[in-house]
Amino acid sequence: MFHFNNLNTMMKKINKYGSIALLTITVAVFTSCSDQFLEDKKLYGSFNGTTIYENYESADNRIAYLYYIMLPSATGGSDLTGSMGDMPSTGTSDQYSKCTEEYGGISGLMNPNSPLDYETVTDYFNLDNNYSPWVRIRECNDMIEGVIGSESLTEHQKQLLLGQAFFFRAWRYYLMVMMYGGVPIIDNVQNPIIGDSEGIHLVVPRSSTKECIDFICKDLQTAADYLPARWESENKNFGRITSGAALALKGRVELLYASPLFNRADDVTRWETAYQTNLAAVKKLEEGNFGLAYENNSGKNAAGWGKIFSDYIGSEGGGGTVSEAVLVTLYNNVSPAEHLQLEKWNGWEHSLRPANAGGGGGMTPTAEMVDLFPMADGKKPNDMNGSYDYNQELFFLNRDPRFYRTFAFPGVEWKFDSDDLKSFGEKGQLPYGINGYTTGNNYKLWNYCWYDNVDDRNSNSKSGYAADCLGIKNTGIYLRKRTDDLALNSNPLYIFEKTSGNGFRQSAAPYMEIRFAEVLLNYAEAACGANHFDEAVNALKRIRKRVGYTDNCGLDPAIFNDRAKLFEAILYERQIELAYEGKRFHDVRRWMLFDGGVGQEALKSTWKLTGFNGNTCNYLGVEPLNGQRRHRIEVYAKNFIAAKSNNVYNEDKTIKETYDELWNKRPTALSLTEDITCTESADDEITYADAKVKALAQFYQEHFKRKNLSTDGNDETILPTFKPYYYILGFKKNAMQNNVSLEQNIGWGDYWRGGADGTFDPLAE
């Protein structure tokens, strides 16, 4: 057993050679309403290797440690700003998401004026100490070897433990292979004693991408063979890896390898392999009672869909329930205790909520995302075959039901669980007295802006002052998705803390890294690639019917017989269904949608895209993302000019004076239980399905105007550009310095070759 004072030195030595030393850190216990298998257990990072695997409970504690260190964080990302920095994007505005339509801001991967090289590229390969992927892989290898070598565990116990360890080893390799292609395969616990060889015996060269894919899939198939479809005693075991989860990840891995990024010639056998695995994943998950939660109980405006991110076990209307959560990170809302670290909070809720509700200020979706969501008939906005015309000024009318659970805009309720808010903070912090915001149960979002001069109001580079004390803490349109909405969940998983300033931070909402809807979409895409069109279309329909669509679900009839159109429909559905879940960047990347994949032969002649008509964007009929600037929507008052100032309050915190001329003219806010559609006759007469919707639309028309403000800076000449060699990242210099055998990828400078082009081909088999 290693001693703590040797840990840092040992880790530095092992990281130097591309693998890692044993992590000797004991982490605190954490509890959750659903993760009982982690409760009251010591999550062993420090242990006695001669005894720990001779007892199932202590061996299971070691497995619990893998869950603790390897599952994604709900608010993690790709920016390497914390302990979860090497984890995948999970929906925040990280450098991945800012490469897509979801968020604005010039990401380092999209800045045309600062090309990345091996000095400046982000490092996902050689992170320090216990955040290194090699630390985590060594943990898995130790557990695998320890369990296999145990003389006391039963065969059944060994399989349960090994299945989980194999899954996590595959998961960590997948995260690296996804970014770099082939990496060194280390499937055993390396001896960390460097000795006379100066560690050369620890050096492992890179394997090919195909070898890595095969290795990952073998681990995942073993996990699927060893693990149950659903664990017994679910109140104690919910959140554990299942056989279906292992197959779902295997299907995701094979879909990546079948996609244009790694499959330039469009080899159909790769699609067929991915199809078979994803089909098996769907069947195995359904065997374990996983599926589309609320599939037959959609509710109004996708209310059922909106609930799945907190209530992931959804009713089917007939008394049965299914779980949407396939790979899930669990949280708790326990209060901090002195000298203990029992709390494990999900910060997503707090980050979404507006500042005048006690939240972190909100996240800002782009105008482009708001505008691309389907209409209520399932057609794209302004589709000539659609039933509705899209009016950007009244962007909330006639939209896909998921629109209303993804975005929040001026004139909607956004309830939360709190008691009397009048004692919350200083006067003016919350809009006391306006429409009776005395508790979270009657909170309405009215975040329109006004200006103090006409020139700024008419400028596309100036923003206004937001109503209801939001001031400059306004995002225009708010991201609402994955929020724990009191109107949908009467027992929210957060504890609203007004006195400590924590707001919504104390949340136990789970984070679903893989949910059943994604598995269905992976299955649909692979089926399309393998020419099983009917199955792909039926999977698409199933996704859409869950949120209330019927019959053909608004899908283009051409997709039944046109592979390219069907691919495009599936990717569009992924963009909507999985919006702000961290999936879009990798969809764009694996389909090479920044530029269509043109010019790859300049990196290497064999990299030329010979399938997909030589250009994935043209093949799918979509516009490349390169060159597209992003914006945010501001809704502002067009009829008055006033000082940029908060309201003046009486002692009882009711309004004494306000600069907002609209606050007492507002119509009733939408509860989202309304029919938010309208129809237009041949003589331009508009008929609304609901009087409240009509009142809000007319209020917008009379008082508001929409402005699109750039989120990519005011210099219109700076166009977001993802360079061709970014598709498969290169290693940072320090990774190569620490491993003399680590070949650099083609297209990136190789430290050991004096900065000359790398020689490793991640596309070679």
Secondary structure, 3 states (H helix, E strand, C coil): CCCHHHHHHHHHHHHCCCCCCCCCCCECCCCCCCCHHHCCCCECCCCCCCCHHHCHHHHHHHHHHHHHHHCCCCCCCCCCCCCCCCCCCCCCCCCCHHHCCCCCCCCCCCCCCCCCCCCCCCCCCCCCHHHCHHHHHHHHHHHHHHHHCCCCCCHHHHHHHHHHHHHHHHHHHHHHHHHHCCCCCCCCCCCCCCHHHCCHHHCCCCCCHHHHHHHHHHHHHHHHHHCCCCCCCHHHHCCCCCHHHHHHHHHHHHHHHHCCCCCCCCCHHHHHHHHHHHHHHHHHHHHCCECCCCCCCCCCCCHHHHHCCCCCEEECCCCCEEECEEEEECCCCCCCCCCCCCCCCCCHHHHHCCHHHCCCCCCCCCHHHHHHCCECCCCCCCCCCCCCCCCHHHCCCCECCCHHHHEECCCEECCCCCCCCCCCCCCCCCCCCCCCCCCHHHCEECCCEEECCHHHHHCCCCCCEECCCCECCCCCCEECCCCCCCCCCCCCCECCECCCCCECCCECCCEEEEEHHHHHHHHHHHHHHCCCHHHHHHHHHHHHHCCCCCCCCCCCHHHHCCHHHHHHHHHHHHHHHCCCCCCHHHHHHHCCCCCCCCCHHHCCHHHCCCCHHHCHHHHHCCCCCCCCCCEEEEEEEEEEECCCCCCEECCCCCEEECCCCCCCCCCCCECCCCCCCEEECCCCCEEECCHHHHHHHHHHHHHEEEEEEECCCCCCCCCCCCCHHHCCCCCCHHHHHCCCCCCCECCCECHHHCCCECCECCCCC
